[in-house]
Amino acid sequence: MQDGSLRAYPLREEGLSEGALKDYWYLNVHDNDNGQIRGICCSHDDGCLITCGGDGNIFTFDLLSEEEVPKELKVTIPPPRRGLEKEKATEDIKDPDAYIIEEYKQKKEHERKMKEAEEKKNKKREELSALRQDFVFLLQKNQELPKHMQLHREEFEMDRRIFEELDRQTLQRIQLVQKQLAWEHEKQFVGLQKLQTQFRDALEFTLTVHAIQSNHQISTYSLLTVSEKYAQDKKQEDSKGAVLKEKWTALKEAEQAEEEISRETSPNEAERLKTPDVRKPTTRYIESRRQKIRRLIEKYDALKAKIMKRRAEWHELYKSKPRHNHENSKDAEEIKEARENIGCYRLKSATNYTLTEDERINTEKKMMQLAILEDLIHKTKVNMNKEIVSLRDLKVSTIDEIKSLVKEVKSIQANLDVSEHLPIPPIPQLHPDEVPEKIVECSSDVLLKFKEEQEAKAKLEEPLEGCASSRAFRHVFLQTPPLEEGYAMVQAGDASAVVTGKQEAFEMEKVEPTEMELEILKREKIKNLYLQETLIKKINTLVINFDAELRLLRHKKLKMDVQMKSADLRCITCCEELLILKKLEIHEDLLEEQICAVINKQEDIHSKLKSYLAQMEDRKCEIVMLEEREKALYASFEASLGENNEFADVLTDILKKEVEYVIKEEERRKAGEQNENEEEDDEKPDLKTDEKNGGSESIVFDDSICPEGCSEDLFLNTIQLRQQRIGIEKALEEEKKAAADLKKEYNALAIKAKEIETSLDRTNRELEAFQWEKLHKLNELDVVVPLRLHQVQCLVDGEMPRDFSQALVFTNQSLQYLQKRIVDLRNEKIMQREIHKKAKEQHKQLLQDKKEMEMEIQGLEERCNNLMMEKFGRLVDFEAVQVHSVNIPMEQMKVRIMEKEYEHFVELKEWEERIVVLQHQLTKLTRENTSKLHQLNRFCHEKHQLETELESLTTGQGGEFEGTRSADIKETARLESRLMHMTCEVALLREEIS
């Protein structure tokens, strides 16, 4: 079982023995390596044995009874054959295509089945042919009968559902065949599409339209597809524009959504404002006072805003006042923009010719220019080709109309005499080059004929010259008439048959007409003659109009040919310029990269300079603040001294002592606190330091001890001010040092910025020189300009010069623009002079008005001051009076006091209510307590009575009741239990009372 094998032993009911286990079946069904048997079980009917192994397989075995077990068959071994040496050995089959025995048997069986199927098919076919003959015989008999006795074809149908079923089966078979051939159909269709895209789609037919009465003709342009790179660039630009449009629409939608949300929220807020709150009179009064204060604040804010606005207006007015040497910024910007964009009107070959940034040309601009030019050429040619195709369609419709008119003329001439017939104009035909797309079109008949010819030629195996398929294709295409002509011939044949039939009928019924009939025939003849003439004129007008349209379009195309030639020459020039620009592109990119790197460095340095400037400004502000603090410190010290203080010099010396001295004094003071005995020894070096630091001090003093007669508070204040002064001086020194370091770094960066600016100017000059060199190389290219003789105006003695090197080529439009610009500049110069003259006069008038206004303002100010002095006795600032007319903080404090009083009143009321409730609870509890005490007193009396009764019972009458001893014991036990119960109740009551 470990190796996946199974042993089955046949056991009998007689019993087990060693011999019974000798015979067994060995079954190796599971995998030898991984097929260890995991489980064995029998089925519910003990008919099968099921094993499952570690290899994931499950096997079932049939369990047979003794009757079903086959008995052992003894094999009879035949005797050996004799004479084998004389027999020839069989040859091996070496043919690789020969069938093996099994394949041979299968083939024979298949042939037998096919033969039986063919026999059945033949029998059915014979039965069907017999039925068809009978049906044909019945149809013949039916046709021989008279018409009123003949049966309709529908009556021969026994059951219509048979045909419906046959149709349904046929449709199912067709659908099945279509499903079976769908993959093949798709494969062939994809192959056809590939062939068409590779050969037919890339093929562009040149259409030529011929005139009908003349030899004029017009052909379409052979178009060249626009390169994919240009198409991708245009798509990218269109996609960018679409993205910008989408963003713009998204922004608009977001704004509309916000407006809708605000509209929805505003009614809700209005409803909230409308809903009144039910409030008490006190709160309403407080709210009214608050609203009053709010209105006062709003009024105050409005006045303040008005004053500030007026001040700002005056400030802006004085700020906008121009100086004497002021220049208008708008005019300066316009002058700068004009200088940048006006361009250079010198010759491009001149050395001092300058290029603006917009006029500079690189490979990208030139490629875009070339792409736009090619696109314009392609569009114009496509439009012209469309017009020529529409002209061809007009010719086709004209031919169809002429055919219908010719048919009408022939039907009219059939009713006229031959002598009265007018010559019918010939029907124009389409030339093969007018329908070039039919060259690649072919029908199924053409393909079948082509196939037959190919098979015939393959059988003959004759050498072919050239491409036989193309010759056969052309032969078949030329032999097969077009469908339109065949259809026209059929219609003409039908018309002639109708006419001949009418003539025969007319000849058979030939009778002499009456006068009325003759009159009618005469009118009809006149009418037919008129119709014949008008129809022929119409045909001629159609032909003439078409020829006129063709000549007009041909004239237009000739003009366009000239434009296309000049455009092609321009394309060639652009390509040559593009080659030159590509050669110079590397050097230009290097220069631009250098300029970009220098600009980035310059921006970084400028940002650092700005940061250093800001830091320096901060340091300056801090230094100013520290100096102000020092001044304030000395001012406070002088204020603390007062006037005529006798200790002023001593205290100022203490205040102005240096840092080292103060540190030593502090150390000395600490040492003095620890060792009082060493104070005198420590004072001597301090006096020496005083002499060194003080310099001119003649009096020795100790700043640790307050001088006699001096106020101790003043002395301590001086010590504190000295410490503050030392801290301020230290901070001031550090700030000055940091400001000096920042200034050094700023100066170094400024020098570096100047160097970078010079390098940037040098690189820009190199780039301008390179641009001029590039322009010089582009100017060296030869440009072809087609001119007519009347366009040449540089004549020498009335003759055309031989050398045109000194001549200039201008387009008529640019020449007219320059001439017009000269006139415009003259007019503009005159206009500017008039404007300048008016501005001078206006300036004089404004100066005079200014003097008058100043005098008027001065007079009004004097009058206002006089009025204030008369009324108030001094000058008053009315703005301050307006602003401070109401003490708003005081009013706010009053409202707050009222709110607090109201809150306290409410709180007191709540506390009073709570006190009343608690009083009621207290009275209730006292009543309960008194009742409990009365109950306790009653229990005590009962206890006392019970104890006395118990004592009397135990002492006095014991002998009389000796016989009833047991009853007394029971009674005493009962009383004791009752007493214990009463004591417990008394204890509980005491606990409740306490």
MOTA-V401890 format. One record per helix or strand of 3 or more residues. SS is the DSSP state (helix for helix, strand for strand). FROM is the first residue (numbers start at 0). LEN is the number of residues. Records with the same first field share a line. If there is no record, write none. Layout:
SS: FROM-LEN / FROM-LEN
//
This chain:
strand: 4-5 / 23-5 / 36-6 / 47-6 / 57-5 / 207-3 / 216-3
helix: 18-3 / 100-44 / 152-4 / 159-21 / 181-19 / 227-47 / 280-39 / 328-13 / 362-51 / 417-3 / 431-3 / 435-4 / 443-17 / 467-12 / 482-26 / 514-127 / 647-8 / 658-16 / 675-19 / 711-68 / 788-3 / 811-61 / 877-6 / 887-68 / 964-29
//
